Amino acid sequence: MSAPEWQKLTFAALQSVKMTLTRQSEALKNLANHYVENIDTQLDMINSISLLYDAHSRGGKIVCCGIGKSYKIATKTVATLKSLTINADELHPAEALHGDLGLLRENDCIIFFTASGNTPELLQLLPHISPNIPIVLLTCSKESKLASHPQITSLLYAELPEHLKETVIHGLPAPTVSATLSLVLADAVSLALGEMVEVDHMKRKKTFSMKHPGGSIGSDLSHLNDNFNRGHSLTSSQSDMPHHGSYSSLLSLDQLRECFRTTSIASSDPESVSEEPQAVKPDSSFTSALMNAGKDACYRTTRSEFLSWSELDLLKNLTLYDYVMFESELKVLATDTEKVRLMYKDVSGLPVGFTGMNDFLTIFREVEIDVASV
């Protein structure tokens, strides 16, 4: 192939990519507008999410079923639901007819994934599913056999305008735009369901960290994961523990998290938010770290003063000190400011933002130390 021919070919490929991205973006924008403007679609969404929530509340599971590319979207949805601590499983329609129907229970709810709404394998499966098990249909086509089938309980409609269909854009019916819309809608429903199951953002984030400990996501959320406490402890030796100054200049962020992780970020229940942290026993390793730290590395205060800090006070002391400590009810409680800093980042990401110091009491630990000695 000559250079001019190759240049022409690659330029055409670039134009195709740009067109695909533009059309995909247009389809997503149309879908978002549809759920803002169409009341019937909104009601269908509410009904569908209610069915999924009821199944979870009754101890059932959400079974995602599809074939081809739709099966891959179904399996991805199952993975997302599981990471949100929602019981879910995938069901391949062909395997279902050869014994896998045994995974269905009366309290379950099924989601059928099919862009066309006419998938033969799903239609063949319907007579073998108990009418007591609700079926939610996620489809790009309201005018389809499955959408009008009496056994379909509710609809999740991923509207795909005619001019944005794959055959119009590319001249091929390969699932691309329809797959994108189906996946995005399934993700949106999964996240909304997770928010219904656990309305508290911090609890939801903590639970997610426990179910997703691996990779960069697990690392970023490791300060919320109690399981990382196991097997990790501080050493008081000279080689591992500096006597004074900031740890941030000597250890990586991941090492800091491993060193200073505590038992949990407790519930933000209004009835318990101002209670003392429930320390099981004084932390001897953390006590050793405090004893080895210089006096200028630890801020000594009282519980009432700590609770009166403004956001500016908090940020200033996070910058100046490695530890914060106070005495309360004959116990000495302390924490390292790196952990406070990480929790502050989480709190700042909430819609309400910083609301006071009560939330931070949950990350203090009891230590065997005299406040005056540090």
C-alpha positions in Angstrom: 0.0 0.0 0.0 1.4 3.4 -1.0 1.9 6.2 1.6 -1.0 8.3 0.2 -3.4 5.3 0.3 -2.3 4.5 3.9 -2.8 8.1 4.9 -6.3 8.1 3.3 -7.2 4.9 5.1 -6.1 6.0 8.5 -7.8 9.4 8.1 -11.0 7.6 7.3 -10.6 5.4 10.4 -10.1 8.6 12.5 -13.3 10.1 11.1 -15.2 6.9 11.8 -14.0 6.9 15.5 -15.0 10.6 15.9 -18.4 9.8 14.3 -19.0 6.8 16.6 -18.1 8.8 19.7 -20.4 11.6 18.7 -23.3 9.3 18.1 -22.7 7.4 21.3 -22.6 10.7 23.2 -25.8 11.8 21.5 -27.5 8.5 22.4 -26.6 8.9 26.1 -27.8 12.5 26.2 -31.1 11.4 24.6 -31.4 8.6 27.2 -30.8 11.1 30.1 -33.4 13.5 28.7 -35.9 10.7 28.2 -35.7 9.9 31.9 -36.1 13.5 32.8 -39.1 14.2 30.5 -41.1 11.0 30.2 -43.4 10.3 33.1 -44.3 6.7 32.0 -40.6 5.8 31.8 -40.0 7.3 35.2 -42.9 5.2 36.7 -41.5 2.1 35.0 -38.1 2.8 36.6 -39.7 3.3 40.1 -41.6 0.0 39.7 -38.5 -1.9 38.5 -36.3 -0.6 41.3 -39.0 -1.4 43.8 -39.2 -5.0 42.6 -35.4 -5.4 42.8 -35.4 -3.8 46.3 -38.2 -6.1 47.5 -36.3 -9.2 46.3 -33.2 -8.1 48.2 -35.2 -7.2 51.3 -36.8 -10.7 51.4 -33.5 -12.4 51.2 -33.8 -13.2 47.5 -31.3 -12.5 44.8 -31.3 -10.5 41.5 -30.7 -12.9 38.6 -29.4 -11.3 35.4 -30.1 -13.1 32.2 -29.2 -12.5 28.6 -27.4 -14.0 25.6 -24.5 -12.8 23.4 -23.4 -9.3 24.2 -26.3 -8.9 26.5 -25.1 -11.8 28.6 -21.8 -10.0 29.1 -23.7 -6.9 30.2 -25.6 -9.1 32.6 -22.5 -10.6 34.1 -21.0 -7.1 34.6 -24.2 -6.0 36.3 -24.0 -9.0 38.6 -20.4 -8.1 39.5 -21.4 -4.5 40.3 -24.3 -5.6 42.5 -22.1 -8.0 44.4 -19.6 -5.3 45.1 -22.5 -3.3 46.6 -23.3 -6.3 48.9 -26.5 -7.1 46.9 -27.0 -10.8 46.3 -26.9 -11.4 42.5 -26.2 -14.2 40.0 -26.1 -14.6 36.3 -28.2 -17.1 34.3 -27.4 -18.1 30.7 -30.7 -19.0 29.0 -29.3 -22.0 27.1 -27.7 -23.4 30.3 -31.0 -22.6 32.2 -32.8 -25.0 30.0 -30.2 -27.7 30.8 -30.4 -27.5 34.6 -29.4 -24.0 35.7 -33.0 -23.1 36.4 -32.3 -24.7 39.7 -30.7 -21.5 41.0 -34.0 -19.6 40.9 -35.9 -19.2 44.2 -39.4 -17.7 44.9 -38.0 -14.5 46.5 -35.7 -13.8 43.5 -36.2 -11.2 40.8 -35.0 -11.6 37.2 -33.6 -9.0 34.8 -33.8 -9.9 31.1 -31.2 -8.1 29.0 -32.1 -7.8 25.4 -31.6 -4.8 23.1 -34.2 -6.0 20.5 -36.7 -7.4 23.0 -37.2 -10.4 20.7 -34.4 -12.8 21.8 -35.7 -16.3 21.0 -33.7 -17.9 23.8 -35.4 -15.7 26.4 -38.8 -16.3 24.9 -38.2 -20.1 25.1 -37.2 -19.7 28.8 -40.3 -17.9 30.0 -42.7 -20.9 30.3 -40.2 -22.6 32.6 -40.0 -19.7 35.1 -42.4 -19.5 37.9 -45.0 -16.8 37.5 -44.3 -15.9 41.1 -40.9 -14.6 40.2 -41.1 -11.0 38.8 -39.2 -10.3 35.6 -37.8 -6.9 34.7 -37.0 -6.3 31.0 -34.1 -4.0 30.1 -34.5 -3.3 26.4 -34.1 -0.7 23.7 -37.4 -1.6 22.1 -40.8 -1.1 23.6 -42.5 -2.6 20.5 -41.2 -6.1 20.9 -42.4 -9.6 21.8 -40.9 -9.6 25.3 -42.1 -6.0 26.1 -45.7 -7.1 25.5 -45.4 -10.5 27.1 -47.7 -11.0 30.1 -45.0 -12.6 32.2 -42.9 -9.4 32.0 -43.6 -7.5 35.2 -41.8 -4.2 34.6 -39.7 -2.4 32.0 -36.3 -0.6 32.1 -36.3 1.3 28.8 -33.0 2.3 27.1 -34.5 4.4 24.4 -32.5 4.3 21.1 -33.7 6.6 18.4 -33.9 5.2 14.9 -31.2 7.5 13.5 -28.7 6.4 16.2 -29.1 2.6 15.7 -26.1 0.6 14.6 -27.4 -0.2 11.2 -27.9 3.5 10.4 -24.5 4.6 11.8 -22.3 1.8 10.6 -24.5 -0.3 8.3 -23.9 -3.3 10.6 -26.2 -4.5 13.4 -23.2 -5.2 15.7 -24.2 -4.2 19.3 -22.4 -1.0 20.1 -24.7 2.0 20.8 -27.4 -0.4 22.2 -24.9 -2.1 24.4 -23.6 1.2 25.7 -27.1 2.4 26.6 -28.0 -1.0 28.3 -24.8 -1.0 30.3 -25.1 2.6 31.4 -28.8 2.1 32.4 -27.9 -1.1 34.3 -25.1 0.7 36.2 -27.4 3.6 37.1 -30.0 1.1 38.5 -27.4 -0.8 40.4 -26.0 2.3 42.1 -29.5 3.6 42.9 -30.4 0.2 44.4 -27.2 0.3 46.5 -28.2 3.7 47.8 -31.7 2.4 48.7 -30.2 -0.6 50.6 -27.8 1.6 52.5 -28.7 5.3 52.6 -25.6 6.3 54.6 -22.8 7.3 52.2 -19.9 6.5 54.6 -21.3 3.1 55.5 -21.9 2.4 51.8 -18.3 3.4 50.9 -16.9 1.4 53.8 -18.9 -1.7 52.7 -17.7 -1.2 49.1 -14.1 -1.1 50.4 -14.6 -4.4 52.2 -15.9 -6.1 49.0 -13.3 -4.5 46.7 -9.9 -4.8 48.5 -7.9 -5.4 45.3 -6.3 -3.1 42.7 -6.0 0.7 42.8 -9.7 1.0 44.0 -8.9 -1.2 47.0 -5.7 0.7 47.8 -7.5 4.1 47.6 -10.2 2.8 50.0 -7.9 0.7 52.2 -8.2 3.2 55.2 -11.9 2.2 55.4 -11.3 -1.6 55.2 -11.1 -3.3 58.6 -9.7 -6.5 57.1 -6.4 -4.7 56.3 -5.8 -4.5 60.1 -5.1 -8.3 60.2 -1.4 -9.1 60.1 -0.3 -5.4 60.2 1.2 -3.9 63.3 3.7 -1.2 64.2 7.2 -2.0 65.3 9.0 0.2 67.8 12.5 -0.5 66.4 14.7 2.3 65.3 14.7 1.0 61.7 11.0 1.1 61.3 9.8 3.9 63.5 11.2 7.5 63.5 11.4 9.2 66.8 10.0 12.5 65.7 8.8 14.5 62.7 6.4 13.7 60.0 5.9 10.1 58.7 4.7 11.5 55.4 8.3 12.3 54.4 9.5 8.7 55.2 6.8 6.4 54.2 4.6 6.0 51.1 0.8 6.6 51.5 0.1 2.9 51.2 2.6 2.1 53.9 1.1 4.8 56.1 -2.3 3.2 55.6 -1.0 -0.2 56.5 0.7 1.1 59.7 -2.1 3.2 61.0 -5.3 1.5 60.0 -7.7 1.2 62.9 -10.7 -1.0 63.5 -13.4 0.8 61.7 -15.1 4.0 60.7 -18.2 3.6 62.9 -21.8 4.2 62.1 -23.0 7.7 61.5 -26.3 7.0 63.2 -27.5 10.2 64.8 -28.1 8.5 68.1 -24.5 7.3 68.3 -22.5 10.0 66.4 -21.3 11.8 69.6 -20.5 8.6 71.6 -16.9 7.6 72.4 -15.2 5.1 70.1 -15.6 1.6 71.3 -12.0 0.5 71.8 -11.6 -3.2 72.6 -8.4 -2.7 74.4 -5.5 -0.2 74.4 -3.3 -0.4 71.3 0.2 -1.2 72.6 1.8 -0.7 69.1 0.2 2.6 68.6 1.1 3.6 72.2 4.7 2.8 71.3 4.5 5.0 68.3 3.2 7.9 70.4 5.9 7.4 73.0 8.6 7.6 70.4 7.2 10.7 68.7 8.6 14.0 69.7 6.5 16.4 71.8 6.1 18.7 68.9 4.6 15.9 66.8 1.5 15.4 69.1 -1.3 17.9 69.7 -2.7 17.5 73.3 -6.2 18.7 73.8 -9.5 18.0 75.6 -12.5 16.2 74.1 -14.7 19.4 74.3 -12.0 21.5 72.7 -11.5 18.9 69.9 -15.3 18.9 69.2 -15.3 22.7 69.0 -12.7 22.8 66.2 -13.7 24.7 63.1 -12.8 23.3 59.7 -9.9 25.8 59.6 -8.7 24.5 63.0 -8.8 21.0 61.7 -6.8 21.7 58.6 -4.2 23.7 60.5 -3.6 21.0 63.1 -3.5 18.3 60.4 -0.6 20.3 58.8 1.3 20.9 62.1 1.0 17.6 63.9 1.3 13.8 63.4 -1.0 12.9 66.3 -4.0 14.2 68.2 -4.7 13.1 71.8 -7.1 13.8 74.6 -8.3 12.4 77.9 -11.9 11.3 78.4 -13.6 9.4 81.2 -10.3 8.2 82.6 -9.1 6.9 79.2 -6.6 8.4 76.9 -7.7 8.4 73.2 -5.5 9.2 70.3 -5.2 9.0 66.5 -2.7 9.8 63.8 -3.5 12.8 61.6 -2.9 10.9 58.4 -6.0 8.9 59.2 -7.9 12.0 60.0 -6.8 13.5 56.8 -8.0 10.5 54.8 -11.4 10.7 56.5 -11.6 14.4 55.9 -11.1 13.7 52.2 -14.0 11.3 52.3 -16.3 13.7 54.2 -15.4 16.5 51.8 -16.7 14.4 49.0 -20.2 14.2 50.4 -22.8 16.7 49.2 -23.1 18.2 52.8 -19.3 18.4 53.2 -17.7 19.1 56.6 -20.4 19.2 59.3 -18.3 19.2 62.5 -15.9 17.1 64.5 -18.2 14.5 65.9 -17.6 12.2 62.9 -13.9 12.1 63.6 -14.3 10.7 67.1 -14.8 7.2 65.6 -11.2 6.9 64.5 -9.6 7.5 67.9 -8.1 4.6 69.8 -7.4 4.0 73.5 -3.7 4.1 74.4 -1.8 3.3 77.6 -0.2 6.6 78.1 -0.3 9.7 80.3 -1.3 12.8 78.3 1.2 14.9 80.2 4.1 12.5 79.3 3.8 13.2 75.6 
